[in-house]
Amino acid sequence: MNIPLPHLADRRAEIPPGRPVVVHCEGGYRSAIAASLLAKLGVRDVQDLVGGYKAWVAAKLPTRA
């Protein structure tokens, strides 16, 4: 699911309740803000992909196109 940070609060209802949520962005800055915002909005079990997508790729972890 792709929800840009500026739309996150307005689209909060699209996030399924009762499931873990991992947020990410390219470098990790916006996702840290998103994780904090989601927690403030009452979403439980929110994790931030530290370092973002760039760190994931640099660690040679699997990706899908």
C-alpha positions in Angstrom: 0.0 0.0 0.0 1.4 3.4 -0.9 0.2 6.4 1.0 2.3 9.5 0.7 3.2 11.2 4.0 1.1 14.4 3.3 -2.0 12.2 2.9 -1.4 9.8 5.7 -3.8 11.3 8.3 -6.6 11.6 5.8 -6.2 8.0 4.5 -5.7 6.4 8.0 -8.9 4.4 7.6 -7.2 2.5 4.7 -4.7 0.9 7.0 -6.1 -2.5 8.2 -6.6 -2.7 11.9 -5.0 -5.4 14.0 -2.1 -6.0 11.6 1.6 -5.0 11.9 2.5 -2.0 9.8 6.0 -1.3 8.5 6.5 2.2 7.0 9.4 3.1 4.7 10.6 5.8 2.4 13.8 6.2 0.3 16.2 7.3 3.1 14.3 6.9 6.4 13.4 10.5 7.3 9.8 10.6 6.2 9.1 7.1 7.4 10.2 8.1 10.9 7.7 10.9 10.8 5.0 8.6 9.4 5.6 6.0 12.1 5.2 8.7 14.8 2.1 10.1 13.2 0.5 6.7 12.9 1.2 5.9 16.5 -0.4 9.3 17.4 -3.4 8.3 15.3 -3.8 5.1 17.3 -2.3 2.6 14.9 -0.6 -0.1 17.0 2.4 -2.3 16.1 4.0 0.3 13.8 7.6 -0.2 12.8 9.9 2.0 10.8 12.3 0.5 8.2 15.4 2.3 9.6 17.5 3.8 6.8 14.7 3.4 4.3 14.7 1.6 1.0 18.3 2.7 0.2 19.5 0.8 3.3 17.5 -2.3 2.3 19.0 -2.4 -1.1 22.5 -1.7 0.2 22.1 -4.7 2.5 21.2 -6.8 -0.6 17.9 -7.8 0.8 15.2 -9.1 -1.6 13.1 -6.7 -3.6 10.3 -7.0 -6.2 9.9 -4.8 -9.2 
